[in-house]
């Protein structure tokens, strides 16, 4: 049996002190991520999905449980080891503008991780990266403020790809974009995955979005996974009531269907209170 690329086992994350004063944000979460796979973590704001991504990246403390990468435990490792892992574990954040240094050109932004890792031929690699995300070569001489939101997100994706990572944590990467741009960026994610074999941990509050990109979906509610399965199964035949609520909340273009979903969601909420 092939070993998963990323393994999360019984992960617990608590903040704010010890014992009863601590707040449990993640409560016993377990999942695997395979090479070339997209696993989406979906849930409402406060469900814990972003904290899981941060824990994997070493940006949030792990109270108990473990996170493994290529068979080695990486939770609680040294800063030096974290710097090594940065070559394989990258992130694309929700707001591309705040994650890009406004005083640096796009070329310098893309060269920075290459230089830090001691990779030669940085400028040639910048041209490759810009081409990979569908931006012209002259974008390297421009600043983030000169681009649209969708273009800035392409720059952020290019930066994440710079060191050929094995896993990219995508933290609400399309939520700040309009519907048309969102669809283009999702298509870009798919194209890059097909070309490189990178795995995505895709974090979103929108079940409609993750249905378009996921191989599997894990539904988070109050720090726990309440449902996990193939994207088609979760989208068309959700088993958990909370997943059905998320599905009903996902926007659709047809007003009649949207109204039907809203009525069904209200019925489910009423049923849950009874």
C-alpha positions as CSV (number, residue, x, y, z in Angstrom):
1,X,0.0,0.0,0.0
2,X,1.4,3.4,-1.0
3,X,2.2,5.7,1.9
4,X,0.2,9.0,2.0
5,X,2.2,12.1,1.3
6,X,0.7,13.9,4.3
7,X,-0.8,12.2,7.4
8,X,-2.7,14.0,10.1
9,X,-3.5,11.8,13.1
10,X,-5.7,12.7,16.1
11,X,-4.7,16.4,15.8
12,X,-5.7,18.6,18.7
13,X,-5.0,22.4,18.9
14,X,-5.9,24.4,21.9
15,X,-5.4,28.1,22.6
16,X,-5.6,30.4,25.6
17,X,-4.0,28.7,28.6
18,X,-4.1,25.2,30.1
19,X,-6.8,22.9,31.5
20,X,-10.3,24.2,31.5
21,X,-9.3,27.7,30.5
22,X,-8.0,26.5,27.1
23,X,-10.2,26.7,24.1
24,X,-10.1,23.6,21.9
25,X,-10.1,24.7,18.2
26,X,-9.2,21.3,16.6
27,X,-10.5,18.2,18.3
28,X,-9.1,14.9,17.2
29,X,-8.9,15.4,13.4
30,X,-7.4,12.7,11.2
31,X,-6.9,12.5,7.4
32,X,-4.4,11.6,4.7
33,X,-3.4,13.5,1.5
34,X,-1.9,11.6,-1.4
35,X,0.5,12.9,-4.1
36,X,-1.4,14.7,-6.8
37,X,-4.7,14.8,-4.8
38,X,-6.9,17.7,-3.8
39,X,-8.5,17.3,-0.4
40,X,-10.7,20.2,0.6
41,X,-11.5,21.2,4.2
42,X,-14.8,22.9,4.1
43,X,-16.8,24.5,6.9
44,X,-18.2,27.8,8.2
45,X,-16.0,30.5,9.7
46,X,-14.6,29.3,13.1
47,X,-14.9,25.6,12.2
48,X,-11.1,25.2,12.5
49,X,-10.1,24.6,8.9
50,X,-7.5,27.4,8.7
51,X,-6.0,26.4,12.0
52,X,-5.4,22.9,10.5
53,X,-3.6,24.4,7.6
54,X,-1.5,26.6,9.9
55,X,-0.6,23.6,12.1
56,X,0.7,21.8,9.0
57,X,2.8,24.8,8.0
58,X,4.2,25.1,11.6
59,X,2.3,28.4,12.2
60,X,0.0,27.0,14.9
61,X,1.0,24.9,17.9
62,X,0.0,21.2,18.0
63,X,-1.3,20.3,21.5
64,X,-1.5,16.6,20.8
65,X,-1.6,14.2,17.9
66,X,0.8,14.3,15.0
67,X,1.4,15.6,11.5
68,X,3.6,13.4,9.2
69,X,5.1,14.2,5.8
70,X,6.6,11.4,3.7
71,X,6.6,9.2,6.7
72,X,8.4,11.6,9.1
73,X,6.7,13.5,12.0
74,X,7.0,17.2,11.3
75,X,4.9,18.6,14.2
76,X,7.1,20.3,16.7
77,X,10.3,20.2,14.6
78,X,13.1,22.8,14.9
79,X,13.1,26.1,12.9
80,X,15.9,24.8,10.8
81,X,13.9,21.8,9.8
82,X,10.9,24.0,9.1
83,X,13.0,26.0,6.7
84,X,13.9,22.8,4.9
85,X,10.2,21.8,4.8
86,X,9.3,25.1,3.2
87,X,10.6,23.7,-0.1
88,X,7.9,21.1,-0.1
89,X,5.1,22.8,1.9
90,X,3.9,26.1,0.5
91,X,0.8,28.2,0.9
92,X,-1.5,30.5,-1.1
93,X,-3.5,32.9,1.1
94,X,-6.9,34.4,0.8
95,X,-5.8,38.0,0.1
96,X,-3.1,38.1,-2.6
97,X,-2.4,41.8,-2.1
98,X,-1.6,41.6,1.7
99,X,0.6,38.5,1.1
100,X,2.7,40.2,-1.6
101,X,5.3,42.9,-0.6
102,X,4.0,46.1,-2.3
103,X,7.5,47.6,-2.4
104,X,8.9,44.7,-4.5
105,X,8.5,44.0,-8.2
106,X,6.8,40.7,-9.1
107,X,10.2,39.5,-10.4
108,X,11.8,40.2,-7.0
109,X,8.9,38.5,-5.2
110,X,9.4,35.4,-7.2
111,X,13.2,35.4,-7.0
112,X,13.1,35.8,-3.2
113,X,12.2,32.1,-2.2
114,X,14.7,30.9,-4.9
115,X,17.5,33.0,-3.5
116,X,16.7,31.9,0.1
117,X,16.9,28.3,-1.0
118,X,20.2,28.8,-2.9
119,X,18.6,28.0,-6.3
120,X,20.6,29.3,-9.2
121,X,19.2,30.8,-12.4
122,X,16.4,32.7,-10.6
123,X,15.5,35.0,-13.4
124,X,15.0,32.2,-15.9
125,X,12.9,30.4,-13.4
126,X,10.8,33.6,-13.0
127,X,10.0,33.5,-16.7
128,X,8.9,29.9,-16.4
129,X,6.7,30.7,-13.4
130,X,5.0,33.6,-15.0
131,X,4.3,31.5,-18.1
132,X,2.9,28.7,-15.9
133,X,0.3,31.0,-14.4
134,X,-0.6,32.8,-17.6
135,X,1.1,36.1,-17.0
136,X,3.3,37.9,-19.6
137,X,7.1,38.1,-19.1
138,X,7.0,41.9,-18.6
139,X,4.9,41.4,-15.4
140,X,8.2,40.8,-13.7
141,X,9.1,44.5,-13.8
142,X,5.7,45.6,-12.4
143,X,4.4,46.0,-8.8
144,X,1.5,44.1,-7.2
145,X,-0.7,47.3,-7.2
146,X,-0.6,47.3,-11.0
147,X,-2.5,44.1,-11.2
148,X,-6.1,43.0,-10.7
149,X,-7.1,40.7,-7.8
150,X,-7.1,37.7,-10.1
151,X,-3.7,38.5,-11.5
152,X,-2.3,39.1,-8.0
153,X,-3.5,35.7,-7.0
154,X,-1.7,34.3,-10.0
155,X,1.5,35.9,-8.8
156,X,0.9,34.4,-5.3
157,X,0.4,30.9,-6.9
158,X,3.6,31.4,-9.0
159,X,5.5,32.2,-5.8
160,X,4.1,29.1,-4.1
161,X,5.3,27.0,-7.1
162,X,8.8,28.5,-7.2
163,X,10.5,25.6,-5.3
164,X,8.4,22.8,-6.9
165,X,6.6,21.9,-3.6
166,X,4.9,18.6,-3.0
167,X,1.9,20.2,-1.1
168,X,0.3,23.6,-1.4
169,X,-2.1,24.7,1.4
170,X,-4.7,26.9,-0.4
171,X,-6.4,29.0,2.3
172,X,-9.6,30.5,0.8
173,X,-7.6,31.4,-2.4
174,X,-10.7,32.4,-4.4
175,X,-13.0,33.9,-1.8
176,X,-11.9,37.5,-2.6
177,X,-12.5,37.1,-6.3
178,X,-15.5,37.6,-8.5
179,X,-17.2,34.6,-9.9
180,X,-15.7,34.7,-13.4
181,X,-12.1,35.3,-12.0
182,X,-12.7,32.6,-9.4
183,X,-13.5,30.0,-12.2
184,X,-10.3,31.0,-14.1
185,X,-8.1,30.6,-10.9
186,X,-9.7,27.2,-10.1
187,X,-9.0,26.1,-13.7
188,X,-5.4,27.3,-13.2
189,X,-5.0,25.2,-10.1
190,X,-6.2,22.1,-11.9
191,X,-3.9,22.8,-14.9
192,X,-0.9,23.2,-12.6
193,X,-1.7,20.0,-10.7
194,X,-2.0,18.0,-14.0
195,X,1.4,19.4,-15.1
196,X,3.3,19.0,-11.8
197,X,1.5,16.4,-9.7
198,X,1.4,18.8,-6.7
199,X,-1.1,18.0,-4.0
200,X,-3.5,20.6,-2.6
201,X,-5.1,21.0,0.8
202,X,-7.8,23.4,-0.3
203,X,-9.5,25.4,2.5
204,X,-12.9,27.0,1.9
205,X,-16.2,27.9,3.4
206,X,-18.0,27.4,0.1
207,X,-19.0,23.8,-0.8
208,X,-19.9,25.0,-4.3
209,X,-16.3,26.0,-4.9
210,X,-14.7,22.9,-3.5
211,X,-17.1,20.7,-5.6
212,X,-15.3,22.0,-8.7
213,X,-11.7,21.2,-7.7
214,X,-11.7,18.4,-5.1
215,X,-11.0,14.7,-5.3
216,X,-12.2,14.3,-1.7
217,X,-13.9,16.6,0.8
218,X,-13.7,16.7,4.6
219,X,-16.4,18.7,6.3
220,X,-15.4,20.4,9.5
221,X,-17.8,21.5,12.3
222,X,-16.7,22.9,15.6
223,X,-13.2,21.5,15.2
224,X,-14.2,18.0,14.2
225,X,-14.5,16.2,10.9
226,X,-18.2,15.3,10.6
227,X,-18.0,13.8,7.1
228,X,-15.3,12.8,4.7
229,X,-15.6,11.2,1.3
230,X,-15.3,11.5,-2.5
231,X,-16.3,14.9,-3.8
232,X,-19.2,13.6,-5.9
233,X,-20.6,11.6,-2.9
234,X,-20.4,14.6,-0.5
235,X,-21.8,16.9,-3.1
236,X,-24.8,14.8,-4.3
237,X,-25.5,12.5,-1.3
238,X,-24.2,14.2,1.9
239,X,-24.6,12.0,5.0
240,X,-24.4,14.6,7.8
241,X,-27.0,17.3,8.5
242,X,-24.3,19.9,8.8
243,X,-23.1,19.1,5.3
244,X,-26.6,19.4,3.9
245,X,-26.8,22.9,5.5
246,X,-23.6,23.9,3.8
247,X,-24.9,22.6,0.5
248,X,-28.1,24.6,0.9
249,X,-26.1,27.7,1.6
250,X,-24.0,27.4,-1.6
251,X,-25.1,30.0,-4.2
252,X,-26.6,28.8,-7.5
253,X,-27.4,30.8,-10.6
254,X,-31.1,29.7,-10.8
255,X,-33.3,31.9,-8.5
256,X,-35.9,29.2,-8.2
257,X,-33.3,26.6,-7.1
258,X,-31.7,29.1,-4.8
259,X,-35.2,29.8,-3.2
260,X,-35.7,26.0,-2.9
261,X,-32.4,25.6,-1.2
262,X,-33.1,28.4,1.2
263,X,-36.4,26.9,2.2
264,X,-34.9,23.5,2.7
265,X,-32.1,25.0,4.8
266,X,-34.6,26.7,7.0
267,X,-36.4,23.4,7.4
268,X,-33.2,21.6,8.4
269,X,-32.4,24.3,10.9
270,X,-35.9,24.0,12.4
271,X,-35.5,20.2,12.5
272,X,-32.2,20.6,14.3
273,X,-33.8,22.8,17.0
274,X,-36.7,20.5,17.6
